[in-house]
Amino acid sequence: MSSSAPDFESLLREALRPVEPSADLTARLELTLVSLTELAQEELDSWELSAMRDPRNWVRPAAAVIVGAGAGSALVLLRVRNRHRARRAQSASLTDLAERTLADIAAEARRILPRR
């Protein structure tokens, strides 16, 4: 091999080096997810049941359900993930950690759903 050939291992190491996200990324992501969930809920609230007879009117509510469910689920997961270290420190075993995580998911989902 010639000495002018690039060192692929060092190039890959440099390219795959972990990058720290900005400090406000979580807050911006959470704000975006809350906004999407609220917009989807407003769209569903404004939809009239009488419009259900015409299938051409189903696209917007169906899209609102999909966007709302996706953003709401992502919001729950984001908030639960942010509290993971605290739950891990409080847990005595892996089973206890799993139980605490599931309880946190349920509590967060209940917290979000009534407002939506």
N, C-alpha and C positions, 0 to 999 in steps of 0.2 A: 504494500500500500504506500502511496505517496504521502509525504508529510503535509502536503497542501490540502488533503482531504479534511473536511470539517469533522470535528469531534461530536458525533451524533449524541453520545451519552450526555455530554455537558449541555448541548443545545436542548435536548429533551428535559433535562433537569431544570434548566432556566425557564423553559416554556411552561412546565408543569408546577412551578413553585406556587405554593398557596398564596392567595391574595386576600388580605383582610378587607372586609366590606367597610364602607363608611359607617360612622357611628350612628347616624340617623336613618340608616337603611331600614331597620326593623320598624321604626315609627312611621316612615313614609309608606312602607308596604302595608302596615296595619291600617293606616288612614285610607289608602286606596281600596283595600278589601272592604272596609266599613262603607265607603262611598258606593262601591259596586253593589253591595248587599242592600243598601238603602234605596238606590235607584231601581233595582229589580223589584223591591217591595212596593215602591210607589207605582211602578208600571202595573203590577198585579192588582193593586188597590183601585187603580183607575179603570181597569177592565170590567166591562159589564157582562153579566151572565147571559143576557139576551143575545150578545154577539157570538155566543158559542154555537149557534145554529149554523153559521156560515164557516166552513173549514178554512177559508182564506184568512180569517181573522185569528187563527190559532198560532200563527208564527211568532208574533211579538210576545204573547204570554208564555209560549213554550221556551222561547229564548230567555225570557225573564226568570223562569223557573230554573233553567240550566245555569245561568250566570249567578243567580242568587244562591243556589245550592253549592255551586263550586266556590264562590267567594266566601260564603259562610263557613264551609268546611275548612277552607284554607285558613280562615281567621281563627277558628277553634284550634287547629293544629299549630299555628304560629304562637298563640298565647300559651298553649300547653307546653310547647317546646321551650319557650322562654323560662318556664318554671321547672324544667327538668333537673337542673343541678340541685335545687333545694329539695325536691322530692327524693333524689338519689341519696343525699346526705341524711335525710330523715328515715330512710328505709333500712330495715335490718336484713332483708334478703331480696332476692330477685322476684320472688312471688309478691312480697310486700310492695316492691317498687311497681310491679305490674298492676296491682290492685289500686295503689294510689294514683297511678297514671290514668287508669280507666275512670276512677272517681272524678279526677280533675277534668277529663274530657266531658263526662256527663254534666258536671257542674257548669262548665264553660258553655256547653251547648244550650243548657237551660237558661243561662244568662243572656245569650244572644237571641234565642228564638222568641221569647215574649215581646221583645222590642220590634221584631220584624213582622 
